[in-house]
Amino acid sequence: MNYKLFNIYHSFLYKKWYLLLYLLLLFTAIVGVMVVITFTQTKDERFRIGLVDNDQSSETRLILKSIGDGKSIGNDLELKLMPEHKAEKLLKQNKLDGYFVFDEGMTDSFYKYGTLPISVYTYDKSSVRSVVIYQLTDSVYSRLMLSMGGAKSYKVLYPEASREEILEMMTDMLFTGLNRNGAFDEQPVKLYNSYAYYTVSAIFISIYLFYLSLFSVLKMNQDHALLERLSLLRFSIEKLTFARSIVTLFYTIGFTLLMLLVSNRVMNYKFESYNLQTLITIISLYLILITGLLFFIDCCFTGMLNIAFKTMLSLVIILFSGASIPSIYFKNHINFLYEQPFSYIFNQLVELLLNNYLIEQPDYLWLYLVLGALIAIVIWVWRYRR
């Protein structure tokens, strides 16, 4: 590819440097406002959650013992073990935000079918607090499944082990699974509040909007008549758009690094350096997806179709990734939105920055990526043959 194409866009930005400065200031201001709100937030946002053990097995008693009675959990999460009738009464009086129930036969169900029947009851199903409780349930459920799965494997591999040895192993596995900075911990922890959550959301959305804005600004340097003449040459539009994409990606990487460094300094994330490779992978996947999709849209569609597809992409990233509307709303209702790649990327980013916790990478992620690549190849082959 002729590197003069890259020089054209860099030269344009050099002449219109104030546009780039304007974008930087605009998005820095947006994220800055969110960080300031988080930093100055002093309101007590304690979550009051009840725990009901209807199973009454040694395993559930061990789980409750490892979680504790709530006194050492921290200022943002208060857990109390209580009978179900009391939890129901307190919930109706709005003295509890919700309660978990370890259903009768939960342990037997796990050993027979590999499931953990845990019921969740909240004061309502639409408020942010109830959504956070459901997200907390998802997080704890996955960790309990991993922990108890390890104990079950131990029992299968060592059938001669006594019940005391199995319980000791299960204790170790439980503390390994629960000892994270996200949900429960054997040390005092804080559940991340909605302000920290939406600060990460602001960073996530601003990365996309910065890329889209700069990508559109650079297109101002392309004369419409020139584009019509270039369209007569094979792949000339693709080469021009590719150069514009790479230049935009270069500046967006710089913007992303700036946002992450500043927000980390101000908010003091619990991020550990050993997860840096995962963070780089997630951010890279996000930027590659944005770059690829916008490149594909600009190459294949013009006019109103171009605007329509960019609007759809913006809605998916801004509204349906979990950044604006928590993705738990879509689970078991609109699975397509819950399972789309941007939802995984955002949820992993939140867990990494706020909890220093890795979530399991879903198999469907690569299915979406492969299908997207195949569709793009088919369309480009069709364009080439035409």
N, C-alpha and C positions, 0 to 999 in steps of 0.2 A: 504493500500500500504506500502511496505517495505521502511522505511525512509533511508535505506542505499543507495538507488538510488540517493537521493538528496546529500548525503555525498560524493558519488563518483564524482559528477560534481563539488561540491565545492572544493574537494581535487584537482581535475584537474586544476581548476582556480587558486588555491593557488600555485600550482607548476608552472603554466604557467601565473603568475601574469602580466608579461610584455605584454602578448597579450591583456589583459583587459585594461592596461594602454595605449597601442598603440591605441585601439579603442576610448578610451576617448579623447586622445590628437587629434586624427584625426578628429573626429566629432566636438570637441570644436573649432578646427581651422577653420573648414568649416563655422560654425555659427558665429565665431568671425570675419571672413572676411566680412560676410554680415552685421554684426552689425557696424563694423568700416566704411564700405561704407555708411551706413545710417547716422551714427553719423557725418561724415565729409562732407556729401552732402550739398552744399550751393547754387547750381544752382536754379534759379527761375523757378518753375514748375507750374506757375499759369494757371489754366483752365479758358478760356474765353467762357462763355456760354450765349446765348441769350434766352429770354423768349418771346413767342408770344401768345397773348390771342385773339383767333378768336371767342371764345364763348361769351365774354363780358357779363357774368352773374354776379350777386352780389357775388356768391360763388367763382368764379374764381378771381374776384377782391380781395376778402378776402384772398384767397390763396397767391396771389402775394403780398398783403400787409404784410402778416405774414412772407413771405420769405424776403421781403425787396428789395431795389434797388441795392444791391450788395456791397455797401460801407462798410457795417458792417459785411460782411460775413467772411473776413479774407484774408490772403495773397495768399492762394492757390486756391481760387475759386472766380471768378468775374462774377456776374450775372447782366444782363441788360435787361430791358423791352424795346421792339422795335417792329415796324411793320414787317410783314413777308417778304416783298420785301427787306427791309434793312438787315434783318438777312441773307437772301439768298445771297445778294450782298457781305456782309462781309465774309460769309463762302467761297464763291468762291475766294475772295482775301486772304484767309487764315488768316483773322483777328479775326475769331471766330473758336474755336475748334468744336463747334456744337451748336444747338439750339433746345429747346423744343417748341412744338406747342400744346396749349390747343385747340383741334379741335372744330369747330362749333357744338353746340348741345351736348357738353360734359356733362354738368350738367343734362340735360333732359335724356340723355342716362343712367346716373348713377341712377337716380330715377326710370326709367322704367326697365332697364335691369341689373343694378348693375355693370356696366363697366365704365371705365374712358378712353375714347379715347384720348391718348396723343401720338403725333408723335415725333420722334426723328430724327434729321438730323445731320450728322457728315461729316467732311472733307473727311474722308475715312472710311472703315469698318474693316481694318486689323491692324492699329497701336494700340499700348498700350493705347494711349490717348483716342481713340474712344471707345475701350473696357471699359475703366474706366467710360466714360460718359454713356454707356449702363448699366453698373453696378449701377451707380448712379441713373439712371432712374428706374431700378428695385427696388432699396431701397426706393426712394421717392414714387413710385407708390404704394408699399405695405403699406406705412405709410399713404398716402392720402386715400387709400381704407378703412383702419381701422378708420381714423378720420371721414371721411364722412359717413361711416357706422354707427358710433356712433350717428352722427347728424340725420341720417335717422331713426334710432331706436327711438330717442327722439321725432321725429315728429309723429311716429306711436303711441307711448305710450301716448303722450300728444297732441292729435289733436287740442285741443283748444288753443294751444300756438300760440302767434302772430309771424309774420315774424321776428320782431326784436329779440324776445326771441330765436327763432331758430338760427338766425345768431350769437347771443351771445354765444349760446351753441356750435355752429360750430367753433367759434373762439377759445373757450377753448379746444375743441377736436383737432383742428389743431395744436395749440401750444403744446399740449400733444404729438401728433404724430410726429411733426417736431422738437421738442426740444430734440434732441439727438446729441451726439458728432460726428455723422457720416456724414450726408448729409447736411441738413440745420438746423439752430439754430437761436433763437432770439438773441443770443449772438455771438460775433465773434468766428468762429471755423476754423479749418484747415482740408481740405480733405486729408486723408492719401495718401502719395506718393507711387510710385511703389517700392522704396527701402525698405520702412517699410513692404510693402506687401510681397516682396520676402525674407525678413528676417524671417517673420513668415513661409513662404514656406520652407526655409532652416531648420528651427526647426522641422516642420512637417515631412519633408522627412528624416532628420537625425534620428528621433526617430525610423522610420521603418528600415532604413539601419543599425542602431545600433543593433536593435533586430535581424534582419536577419543575420548580421555578427556574433554576439555572439552565436546565435542558430546554425550556421554552424560550428563555432569553437568548440563548445561542442560536436558536432557530430564526431570530429576528435578522440574523446576518445572512440569511439565505433568500435571495430574490426569487419571487414566484416564477417569473419567466425563465430564470436560469434552471429552476427545478423541472420545469416542463421540458426544456431541451435535454437536460440530463436523463430524464426518464426514458428517452429513446435509446440510451446506452445501457447495456446489461450491467446490473449491480452497481451502477454509479450512485444511485440513491442510497443503497446499503452502505457503500464505502463512506459517503458523506455523513450518514447517520451514525455509523460506527465511530468515526472520529469525534463527532459531537458527544457521543455516549462516554467515550474514554476520558475526554477532557472534563466532562461533568462529574464522572466518577472520581477523578483525581481530586477535585476540589471538595467533593462530598466526603471523601475519606478524611480530609483535613478538618472539615466541619464536625464530623462525628467524633474524632479524637478530642477536639476542643470541648465539645459538649460533655463527653464522658469524664474528662479530666476535671473540668470545672464543677460538675455536679458531684463527683466523688469527693472533691476537696470541701465543698460546702456541706453536703449531706452526710459525709463520713460513712459510706456504704460498708457493709460487713464483708466486702469482697476479698477473697484470698488469692494470692498470686498464683497458686497452683491450678486455679481454674482459668488462668489467662488464655490458654490455648482454646478452651471451649468458648470463651467470650469472643475471641477473634474469629473463630469458626462461625458462630451465630451471626455476628455483625457482617462477616464476609458473605454468608448465604443470603442475608437480607439485601445487601447492596447488589449482589449478582442477580437476584430475582428482580429487583426494581429495574436494574439496567437492562436485563434481557427482555422484560415485558414491555417497557417503554420503547426500546429499540424495535421490537416486533410490531408494536402498534403503529409507530411512525413509518415503518417500511411498507406495511401492508394496507393501511387505511388512510384516507384523506377526508377533509371536510367534516361533516357532521358525524360520520362513523368514527373518525379519529377522536373527536371530542367525547362521543358516547362511551367508547372503550376506556378512555382515560378517566372519565367520571366513574365508571364501574370499578376500575382498579382503585381509585381513591376511596370509594365507599368501602371496599373490602378491607383496605389497610386501616383507614381511620375509624370506621364504625364496627366492622365485624371481625377484627383481629383480637379484640379484648382490650384495646387501648382506650376506647370510649365506653363501650358496653361490655362488661365482664363476660368472657366467653362461656362461663358456666350457664348463662341464660340459654345458650344454644344447644347444650348437651342434651341428648335424647329427644330433642325437638327438631333442630335443624342441623343434623350431623355434618352436612356438607360444609357449613360455616364453621362448625366447631373443629373439624378436622383439616381445614385448609392450612397450607404451610405458614402463612403469616400469623395465624393463631399460635402455632407451636413456637415460632420465633419469638413472639412477644412474651408468651408465658415463660419460656426459658430465660429470656432477658430479665424479667421480673424476679424469678427465682434466683438467678445468679447474683444480681446486684443487691437485692434486699435480704435474701436468705442464704446466699452462698450454697445453693443446693441445685443438683442436676436432676432434671426430669428425664424420663425414658423417651428416647427418640422413636416416634411411631413409624411403623412400616409404610403407612400410606404416604409419608412425606416423599419418599423416593418414587413412589408410583405417580404422584402428581408431577414431579419433576420430569420423569421419563415421558409421560403422556404429553406434557407441554412441549418438550423437545421434539417429539415425533410429529406433533401437529405443525410446529414451526418448519420442520424439514419438508413435510408434504406441501405446505403452502409455497415455500421458496422454490421447490422443484417445479410446481405448477406455474409459478411466475416465470421461471427460467424458460420452460418449454413454450410458454405463450409468446 
